[in-house]
Amino acid sequence: MIYDFGIIGGGIIGLSTAWALGKRYPGSSILLVEKENRWGFHQTGHNSGVIHSGIYYKPGSLKAQLARQGNLLLVDFCREQHIPFEICGKLIVASSAADMAGLEILLQRAHANGIQAEKLSSPQAKEIEPHLVCEGALRVFSTGIVDFKKVCERLAEGVGKSGGDLRLNTRTLSIRTANDGHRLETTSGDFSCRFLVNCAGLHSDRVARWQGLAKDIQIIPFRGEYYELRPEKRRLVNHLIYPIPQPELPFLGVHFTRMMDGSVHAGPNAVLSFKREGYRKWDFSLVDALESLRFKGFWKLAKTFAKVGVEELWRSLSKEAFVRDLQKMVPEVRSSDLVPAEAGVRAQCVNAQGELVDDFYIEEGFRALHICNAPSPAATASLAIANHVAGKIAL
Ligand SMILES: Cc1cc2nc3c(=O)[nH]c(=O)nc-3n(C[C@H](O)[C@H](O)[C@H](O)COP(=O)(O)OP(=O)(O)OC[C@H]3O[C@@H](n4cnc5c(N)ncnc54)[C@H](O)[C@@H]3O)c2cc1C
């Protein structure tokens, strides 16, 4: 059998893509292969569970458009599918007088991106988060929380019910491309498809290179480590409390997030990892490390962000340093209130100039699309990214 569509990767992007292709091309045959034994095992299953609003991103960028659309689509999907979620809003806080200028810039960005936000004085912010100490804050209304693993399960169920062929425990090993499509060699046998979509997350550059693409980019993994508030201290945080992000970085700074199960996570930081799926502090892969070190963009990146990189490493090694950053927002938090929680690893695309690719990035190949940069807020934006991808494909 030759499938119309073959999708590599069963994270939220691959599953949303299968969903969107099924809707756009009813009756088409869809194959999705995932190397792990459950859906959303990697980035999707290790994230903060935040439905982002789309406030931060450069107006006109794919991230700005698709995050906003994705937020609405995801909320509709959760409603239809009875997946619990909560649009609780979030506070972005200015911890110093100097931060107030950053707040103003973010407010302008909110307006440019069509996101509803309002500036709050410190007492107004305290009414929402009584343990917060700040100079002022921005309240973003459309931010929420959800368990993205549940979203994945429901997408997989839906695609399966409409006839999609979804295969877990199936690792793609190589792709052979001919005039009429592709042959995927996998650990469960060979499969043929007319059109391929690469949604392999932390391995998306490797998959794209099988088709001779992604020559000037590389996925560099950044681990995001979390702590969790002890249950008796969850009362310190009602919803979501974020600092003002550093404008030159795509990461948002360590923040407080209430999860759907009621726990409160603090983090994630962003530490360079030498293993693409390395969830523990000292995880190391010689293959992954050499691949990073051989990429010229890596050295340029390391030079530009040497200071930030060392600070992140220090904050990873020193719980006290991590806690000090949290105390800028909630001074009552003590080191003893926090216990380590599971980390996640971000697939961050870096270009040959050593720049952290900010926007979502898709490479086009022969009868193929390769999603080579889908970092945060791609879980939020997943259904919009999937529609965008499906719109680029003509069978
Ligand atoms: C710490 C952290 C916090 C985040 N917080 C948020 C947040 O709060 N909100 C938000 O919107 N976004 C957040 N993100 C970003 C979001 O999680 C990701 O953008 C999103 O999950 C990317 O989905 P994906 O499907 O591209 O990747 P993944 O979920 O990593 O899925 C890729 C899949 O491809 C599979 N695969 C790879 N190679 C192969 C192969 N050869 N054969 C078969 N299968 C293969 C992998 O096993 C994996 O399951 C966060 C990310 C991290 C790491």
The ligand as an SDF file (V2000), in Angstrom:
LIG
                    3D

 53 58  0  0  0  0  0  0  0  0999 V2000
   10.7090   22.4890   29.1390 C   0  0  0  0  0  0  0  0  0  0  0  0
    9.7150   22.8730   28.0900 C   0  0  0  0  0  0  0  0  0  0  0  0
    8.6100   23.6800   28.4250 C   0  0  0  0  0  0  0  0  0  0  0  0
    7.7020   24.0550   27.4240 C   0  0  0  0  0  0  0  0  0  0  0  0
    6.5680   24.7260   27.7910 N   0  0  0  0  0  0  0  0  0  0  0  0
    5.6130   24.9530   26.8410 C   0  0  0  0  0  0  0  0  0  0  0  0
    4.3590   25.4930   27.2010 C   0  0  0  0  0  0  0  0  0  0  0  0
    4.0640   25.6840   28.3690 O   0  0  0  0  0  0  0  0  0  0  0  0
    3.4750   25.7740   26.2180 N   0  0  0  0  0  0  0  0  0  0  0  0
    3.7420   25.5410   24.8970 C   0  0  0  0  0  0  0  0  0  0  0  0
    2.9100   25.8560   24.0390 O   0  0  0  0  0  0  0  0  0  0  0  0
    4.9180   24.9900   24.5180 N   0  0  0  0  0  0  0  0  0  0  0  0
    5.8330   24.6610   25.4750 C   0  0  0  0  0  0  0  0  0  0  0  0
    6.9990   24.0470   25.1270 N   0  0  0  0  0  0  0  0  0  0  0  0
    7.2380   23.7380   23.7240 C   0  0  0  0  0  0  0  0  0  0  0  0
    6.4450   22.5280   23.2540 C   0  0  0  0  0  0  0  0  0  0  0  0
    6.4380   21.4970   24.2140 O   0  0  0  0  0  0  0  0  0  0  0  0
    7.0440   22.0450   21.9410 C   0  0  0  0  0  0  0  0  0  0  0  0
    7.1440   23.1370   21.0860 O   0  0  0  0  0  0  0  0  0  0  0  0
    6.1780   20.9760   21.2890 C   0  0  0  0  0  0  0  0  0  0  0  0
    5.8980   19.9550   22.2040 O   0  0  0  0  0  0  0  0  0  0  0  0
    6.8870   20.4200   20.0650 C   0  0  0  0  0  0  0  0  0  0  0  0
    6.1570   19.3080   19.6400 O   0  0  0  0  0  0  0  0  0  0  0  0
    6.7720   18.3170   18.5730 P   0  0  0  0  0  0  0  0  0  0  0  0
    5.6990   17.3710   18.2120 O   0  0  0  0  0  0  0  0  0  0  0  0
    7.4410   19.1220   17.5050 O   0  0  0  0  0  0  0  0  0  0  0  0
    7.9920   17.6040   19.3310 O   0  0  0  0  0  0  0  0  0  0  0  0
    8.0020   16.3400   20.2910 P   0  0  0  0  0  0  0  0  0  0  0  0
    6.9290   16.4010   21.2980 O   0  0  0  0  0  0  0  0  0  0  0  0
    9.4050   16.2370   20.7920 O   0  0  0  0  0  0  0  0  0  0  0  0
    7.6790   15.1280   19.3200 O   0  0  0  0  0  0  0  0  0  0  0  0
    8.5730   14.6550   18.3360 C   0  0  0  0  0  0  0  0  0  0  0  0
    8.3860   13.1630   18.2760 C   0  0  0  0  0  0  0  0  0  0  0  0
    9.1220   12.6260   17.1870 O   0  0  0  0  0  0  0  0  0  0  0  0
    9.5620   11.3440   17.5670 C   0  0  0  0  0  0  0  0  0  0  0  0
   10.6530   10.9420   16.6780 N   0  0  0  0  0  0  0  0  0  0  0  0
   11.8600   11.5700   16.5410 C   0  0  0  0  0  0  0  0  0  0  0  0
   12.6260   10.8970   15.6440 N   0  0  0  0  0  0  0  0  0  0  0  0
   11.8750    9.8520   15.2110 C   0  0  0  0  0  0  0  0  0  0  0  0
   12.1330    8.7960   14.2760 C   0  0  0  0  0  0  0  0  0  0  0  0
   13.3070    8.6920   13.6270 N   0  0  0  0  0  0  0  0  0  0  0  0
   11.1540    7.8770   14.0650 N   0  0  0  0  0  0  0  0  0  0  0  0
    9.9600    7.9590   14.7110 C   0  0  0  0  0  0  0  0  0  0  0  0
    9.6820    8.9260   15.6250 N   0  0  0  0  0  0  0  0  0  0  0  0
   10.6310    9.8700   15.8650 C   0  0  0  0  0  0  0  0  0  0  0  0
    9.9760   11.5210   19.0120 C   0  0  0  0  0  0  0  0  0  0  0  0
   10.0390   10.3050   19.7180 O   0  0  0  0  0  0  0  0  0  0  0  0
    8.9070   12.4650   19.5230 C   0  0  0  0  0  0  0  0  0  0  0  0
    7.8350   11.7970   20.1570 O   0  0  0  0  0  0  0  0  0  0  0  0
    7.9200   23.6420   26.0850 C   0  0  0  0  0  0  0  0  0  0  0  0
    8.9970   22.8190   25.7640 C   0  0  0  0  0  0  0  0  0  0  0  0
    9.8710   22.4050   26.7610 C   0  0  0  0  0  0  0  0  0  0  0  0
   10.9680   21.4560   26.4160 C   0  0  0  0  0  0  0  0  0  0  0  0
  1  2  1  0
  2  3  1  0
  2 52  2  0
  3  4  2  0
  4  5  1  0
  4 50  1  0
  5  6  2  0
  6  7  1  0
  6 13  1  0
  7  8  2  0
  7  9  1  0
  9 10  1  0
 10 11  2  0
 10 12  1  0
 12 13  2  0
 13 14  1  0
 14 15  1  0
 14 50  1  0
 15 16  1  0
 16 17  1  0
 16 18  1  0
 18 19  1  0
 18 20  1  0
 20 21  1  0
 20 22  1  0
 22 23  1  0
 23 24  1  0
 24 25  2  0
 24 26  1  0
 24 27  1  0
 27 28  1  0
 28 29  2  0
 28 30  1  0
 28 31  1  0
 31 32  1  0
 32 33  1  0
 33 34  1  0
 33 48  1  0
 34 35  1  0
 35 36  1  0
 35 46  1  0
 36 37  1  0
 36 45  1  0
 37 38  2  0
 38 39  1  0
 39 40  1  0
 39 45  2  0
 40 41  1  0
 40 42  2  0
 42 43  1  0
 43 44  2  0
 44 45  1  0
 46 47  1  0
 46 48  1  0
 48 49  1  0
 50 51  2  0
 51 52  1  0
 52 53  1  0
M  END
$$$$
